[in-house]
Amino acid sequence: MSEDKPTRKSTVRKQIKRTYNVDQYESLDVLVEGEIEIEWSNSEELLKKAANFTKVVLIDFNNTKEKVFEELDKVEDKTYYKLNTGSDDNDENHVS
């Protein structure tokens, strides 16, 4: 006789937030949140469904970022700066 595991429900929340430099002294925060109720009968199924939801939130974040930058006519400012360590031999260029 095989016993079926009971179906459980869990609420999964995901949030992605990133701050972009868009101009000197100006930054732009992009935040996407999502929440879903998942039915699962074992931990493997829960993890798989949660991972799929992560993909959905990432796609939504990327689409939101593109739309916000387009609507505000902004581009991400990739500023180069020099890390000054006191010695010219060890100075490195970095991207922020």
BAFI-3210 file (N, C-alpha, C; in Angstrom, 3 decimals, decimal comma, padded with zeros to 6 digits):
// residues 96
n [1|2|3|4|5|6|7|8|9|10|11|12|13|14|15|16|17|18|19|20|21|22|23|24|25|26|27|28|29|30|31|32|33|34|35|36|37|38|39|40|41|42|43|44|45|46|47|48|49|50|51|52|53|54|55|56|57|58|59|60|61|62|63|64|65|66|67|68|69|70|71|72|73|74|75|76|77|78|79|80|81|82|83|84|85|86|87|88|89|90|91|92|93|94|95|96]
n.u [000,843|000,739|001,430|000,182|001,885|000,913|-000,370|001,164|001,101|002,922|004,003|005,945|008,246|009,966|012,528|014,160|016,552|018,285|020,726|021,469|023,987|023,345|024,025|026,246|026,155|023,608|021,397|019,560|017,098|016,007|013,430|011,934|009,334|007,932|005,356|004,176|001,976|002,729|002,030|003,062|004,524|006,843|010,201|011,925|010,228|009,203|011,553|012,148|009,907|010,141|012,573|011,835|010,081|011,898|013,206|011,137|010,828|013,352|013,273|011,162|012,357|014,512|013,060|011,582|013,647|014,763|012,555|012,107|014,557|014,403|012,035|012,745|014,843|017,551|020,882|023,003|025,662|028,855|031,300|034,742|037,297|040,247|042,011|043,651|046,461|048,635|050,958|052,353|052,814|050,938|048,462|045,182|042,829|039,350|035,943|032,866]
n.v [-001,172|002,099|005,287|008,444|011,488|014,315|017,254|020,336|023,868|026,766|030,119|032,020|034,584|036,936|039,308|041,796|044,259|046,989|049,515|051,998|054,029|056,890|059,381|062,090|062,471|061,411|058,784|055,755|053,719|050,459|048,306|045,200|043,150|040,001|037,617|034,400|031,627|028,358|024,998|021,929|018,642|017,464|018,306|018,628|019,235|021,677|023,269|023,260|024,572|027,033|027,896|028,220|030,341|032,275|032,710|033,942|036,324|037,471|037,911|039,729|041,798|042,578|043,414|045,496|047,239|047,942|049,263|051,399|052,815|053,506|055,095|057,202|058,189|057,439|056,154|053,582|054,656|053,817|054,295|054,905|054,576|055,378|053,415|054,501|053,556|054,602|053,890|053,935|051,582|049,708|050,705|050,391|050,199|050,456|049,471|050,844]
n.w [000,000|-000,970|000,299|-000,384|-000,358|001,519|-000,038|000,172|000,872|000,151|000,557|-001,533|-001,657|-003,596|-004,217|-006,048|-006,078|-007,353|-007,560|-009,827|-011,248|-012,986|-013,803|-013,010|-009,597|-009,521|-009,065|-009,726|-008,507|-009,081|-008,491|-008,089|-007,074|-006,207|-005,549|-004,843|-004,523|-003,842|-004,531|-003,235|-002,867|-002,090|-001,064|-003,223|-005,353|-004,435|-004,430|-007,176|-008,293|-006,992|-008,050|-010,724|-010,405|-009,628|-012,067|-013,489|-012,021|-012,450|-015,247|-015,319|-013,843|-015,540|-017,827|-016,699|-015,882|-018,392|-019,561|-017,753|-017,935|-020,637|-020,730|-019,032|-020,376|-019,829|-019,263|-018,025|-016,084|-016,409|-014,520|-014,426|-012,091|-010,210|-007,994|-005,323|-003,731|-002,585|-003,775|-006,967|-008,340|-007,533|-008,107|-009,411|-012,081|-011,854|-012,380|-011,678]
ca.u [000,000|001,552|000,792|000,458|002,267|-000,067|000,037|001,342|001,147|003,874|004,084|007,336|008,425|011,289|012,719|015,437|016,733|019,615|020,912|022,281|024,457|022,897|024,638|027,006|025,302|022,247|021,262|018,216|016,822|015,008|013,001|010,844|008,955|006,929|004,907|003,396|001,649|003,163|001,599|004,139|004,386|008,161|011,105|012,465|009,202|009,185|012,744|012,014|008,906|010,712|013,587|011,109|009,572|013,061|013,395|010,075|011,148|014,508|012,803|010,398|013,310|015,214|012,100|011,266|014,828|014,837|011,441|012,352|015,652|013,902|011,065|013,434|015,947|018,772|021,765|023,834|026,969|029,931|032,371|036,039|038,008|041,560|042,185|044,941|046,982|049,849|052,074|051,967|052,937|049,780|047,205|044,416|041,611|038,156|034,682|031,778]
ca.v [000,000|003,306|006,471|009,692|012,570|015,402|018,454|021,492|025,160|027,732|031,395|032,360|035,991|037,251|040,734|042,196|045,706|047,399|050,947|052,310|055,398|057,299|060,659|062,548|062,787|060,919|057,329|055,281|052,410|049,626|047,287|044,335|042,168|039,050|036,665|033,326|030,499|027,128|023,717|020,964|017,434|017,116|019,459|018,764|019,943|023,055|023,950|023,419|025,608|028,296|028,281|028,717|031,668|033,172|033,066|034,884|037,603|038,023|038,420|040,936|042,841|043,057|044,157|046,732|048,112|048,470|050,194|052,592|053,564|054,050|056,159|058,331|058,548|057,300|055,019|053,297|055,317|052,946|055,224|054,329|055,341|054,832|053,086|055,036|052,822|055,269|053,453|053,874|050,209|048,897|051,342|049,606|050,809|049,692|049,923|050,750]
ca.w [000,000|-001,033|000,859|-001,078|000,545|001,442|-000,758|001,047|000,201|000,697|-000,132|-001,838|-002,024|-004,160|-004,436|-006,638|-006,062|-007,788|-007,726|-011,006|-011,437|-014,309|-014,098|-011,853|-008,438|-009,732|-009,138|-009,985|-007,917|-009,752|-007,537|-008,533|-006,070|-006,646|-004,538|-005,450|-003,657|-004,508|-003,967|-003,393|-002,051|-001,556|-001,093|-004,581|-006,140|-003,941|-004,928|-008,629|-008,553|-006,522|-009,034|-011,891|-010,049|-009,677|-013,475|-013,841|-011,388|-013,167|-016,540|-015,012|-013,448|-016,742|-018,651|-015,973|-015,972|-019,758|-019,779|-016,929|-018,550|-021,898|-020,456|-018,407|-021,266|-019,032|-019,507|-016,864|-016,134|-015,936|-014,191|-014,118|-011,076|-009,892|-006,592|-004,901|-002,582|-002,130|-004,601|-008,375|-008,835|-007,156|-008,461|-010,361|-012,607|-011,506|-012,936|-010,705]
c.u [000,891|000,753|001,168|000,829|001,239|000,503|000,081|001,341|002,147|003,792|005,552|007,366|009,840|011,339|014,100|015,477|018,160|019,626|021,877|022,719|024,089|023,485|025,440|026,014|023,855|022,265|019,786|018,080|015,751|014,711|011,829|010,601|007,916|006,578|004,012|003,107|001,931|002,594|002,680|003,922|005,733|009,092|011,698|011,496|009,125|010,366|012,666|011,037|009,413|011,764|012,936|010,549|010,702|013,309|012,375|010,390|012,347|014,119|012,028|011,321|014,007|014,295|011,753|012,411|014,912|013,767|011,660|013,456|015,199|012,978|011,726|014,609|017,278|019,577|022,602|025,212|028,004|031,165|033,637|036,709|039,321|041,647|043,582|045,384|048,246|051,068|051,602|051,993|051,667|048,446|046,513|043,239|040,441|036,961|033,653|030,443]
c.v [001,240|004,487|007,686|010,745|013,685|016,594|019,606|022,750|026,046|029,008|031,741|033,812|036,187|038,759|040,954|043,711|046,006|048,909|051,177|053,765|055,785|058,640|061,062|063,007|062,337|059,399|056,979|053,889|051,710|048,472|046,521|043,318|041,224|038,104|035,646|032,266|029,222|025,922|022,686|019,770|016,931|018,310|019,684|019,542|021,410|023,847|024,211|024,547|026,983|028,804|028,823|030,113|032,695|033,630|034,102|036,270|038,259|038,611|039,718|042,088|043,434|043,870|045,496|047,723|048,753|049,526|051,490|053,447|054,221|055,242|057,403|058,830|058,552|056,109|054,817|053,907|054,371|053,814|054,457|055,212|054,642|054,615|053,514|054,333|053,465|054,902|053,338|052,453|049,398|049,520|050,525|050,429|049,886|050,298|049,809|050,731]
c.w [000,000|-000,493|000,023|-000,044|000,418|000,677|000,232|000,199|000,927|-000,121|-000,298|-002,293|-002,528|-004,397|-005,024|-006,613|-006,489|-007,975|-008,875|-010,934|-012,855|-014,733|-012,869|-010,784|-008,619|-009,832|-009,294|-009,384|-008,733|-008,805|-008,128|-007,429|-006,667|-005,520|-005,225|-004,389|-004,432|-003,769|-004,252|-002,470|-001,532|-001,766|-002,490|-005,476|-005,728|-004,494|-006,433|-008,964|-008,097|-007,501|-010,307|-011,624|-010,049|-011,110|-013,924|-013,277|-012,076|-014,524|-016,328|-014,628|-014,678|-017,653|-018,007|-016,082|-017,356|-020,000|-018,998|-017,549|-019,859|-021,645|-019,867|-019,242|-020,511|-019,528|-018,254|-017,068|-015,549|-015,733|-013,853|-013,074|-010,769|-008,389|-006,183|-003,626|-002,036|-002,940|-006,037|-008,925|-008,591|-007,499|-009,550|-010,848|-012,305|-012,207|-011,846|-011,398]
res [m|s|e|d|k|p|t|r|k|s|t|v|r|k|q|i|k|r|t|y|n|v|d|q|y|e|s|l|d|v|l|v|e|g|e|i|e|i|e|w|s|n|s|e|e|l|l|k|k|a|a|n|f|t|k|v|v|l|i|d|f|n|n|t|k|e|k|v|f|e|e|l|d|k|v|e|d|k|t|y|y|k|l|n|t|g|s|d|d|n|d|e|n|h|v|s]
***
